[in-house]
């Protein structure tokens, strides 16, 4: 299967946090699954690190690509199609990072690994 990690899912995986659900942990670790991490997540992590909101994310904020390679995860660039889809999504959800993840999950047929139920209203498959 192909999964797209929300930012908190990525960080909880890396930090081995109990906050990550057992099913999410199992699917991320399962051999043969493709685990994608959006460029939007790199943007969010780096921004929040710079603002002092995610001091524990320094390894990702300063060497995101290398960290993904070490984990065996696949970086997902933001395409023009992704950006257009995100901008045209209906609803009042205003978080630009979430909107990009929704658009990418839709466009690339990915299961979104997230605890955020707001994604359910956008027709994406969500695992938690």
C-alpha positions in Angstrom: 0.0 0.0 0.0 1.0 3.6 -0.4 0.7 6.0 2.6 1.2 9.7 3.0 2.3 10.8 6.6 0.8 13.8 8.2 3.5 15.9 10.0 2.6 14.6 13.5 2.6 11.0 12.3 6.2 11.5 10.9 7.4 13.1 14.1 5.8 10.5 16.3 7.4 7.8 14.2 10.8 9.3 14.5 10.5 10.0 18.2 9.0 6.6 18.8 6.1 8.3 20.6 3.2 6.3 22.1 0.9 8.9 20.5 1.3 7.1 17.2 -1.5 4.6 16.9 -0.6 0.9 16.8 -2.1 0.4 13.4 -0.3 3.4 11.9 3.0 2.1 13.4 2.4 -1.4 12.0 1.6 -0.1 8.5 4.6 2.3 8.4 6.9 -0.5 9.4 5.3 -3.2 7.1 7.6 -4.4 4.4 6.5 -3.5 0.9 4.5 -0.4 1.9 5.5 2.9 0.3 5.7 5.7 2.8 5.5 9.2 1.3 6.3 12.5 3.1 5.1 15.7 1.5 7.2 18.7 0.7 4.5 20.5 2.6 5.6 18.6 5.7 9.2 19.8 5.2 7.9 23.3 5.0 5.8 22.9 8.1 8.5 21.3 10.2 11.1 23.8 9.2 8.8 26.8 9.8 7.7 25.5 13.2 11.3 24.7 14.2 12.4 28.2 13.2 9.6 29.7 15.3 10.7 27.6 18.3 7.6 25.5 18.3 9.3 22.2 17.4 12.8 22.2 18.9 12.9 18.4 18.8 12.6 18.5 15.0 16.1 20.0 14.4 17.4 16.9 12.5 14.5 17.2 10.1 14.5 21.0 9.8 18.2 21.1 8.9 18.5 17.9 6.8 15.1 16.8 5.7 16.0 14.9 2.5 18.8 13.0 4.2 16.5 12.1 7.1 13.9 10.7 4.7 16.5 8.6 2.9 17.7 7.2 6.2 14.1 6.2 7.1 13.5 4.7 3.7 10.6 7.2 3.1 9.9 8.9 -0.3 9.7 12.7 -0.6 6.6 13.9 -2.5 7.1 17.2 -4.3 4.3 19.7 -4.6 3.1 19.8 -8.2 1.1 22.5 -9.9 -1.8 20.1 -9.9 -1.5 19.5 -6.2 -1.4 23.3 -5.5 -4.4 23.9 -7.7 -6.4 21.1 -6.1 -5.5 22.5 -2.6 -6.6 26.0 -3.6 -9.9 24.7 -5.0 -10.8 22.4 -2.1 -14.2 23.4 -0.7 -14.9 24.0 3.0 -13.6 26.3 5.7 -10.5 24.4 6.7 -7.8 27.0 6.4 -4.6 25.2 7.3 -2.5 25.3 4.1 -0.4 22.3 5.1 -3.5 20.2 5.6 -5.0 21.3 2.4 -1.9 20.3 0.4 -1.8 16.9 2.1 -5.5 16.4 1.2 -4.9 17.4 -2.4 -1.8 15.2 -2.7 -3.6 12.2 -1.2 -6.4 12.7 -3.6 -4.2 13.2 -6.7 -1.8 10.4 -5.9 -4.3 7.9 -4.5 -2.5 7.7 -1.1 -3.9 6.7 2.3 -3.3 9.6 4.7 -1.9 8.6 8.0 -3.3 11.2 10.5 -5.3 11.5 13.6 -7.1 14.5 12.2 -10.8 13.7 11.5 -11.2 16.9 9.5 -9.7 15.0 6.6 -12.6 12.6 6.5 -14.8 15.3 5.1 -12.7 15.6 2.0 -13.1 12.0 0.7 -9.5 10.9 1.4 -8.8 7.5 2.9 -7.3 8.0 6.3 -5.6 5.5 8.6 -5.3 5.9 12.3 
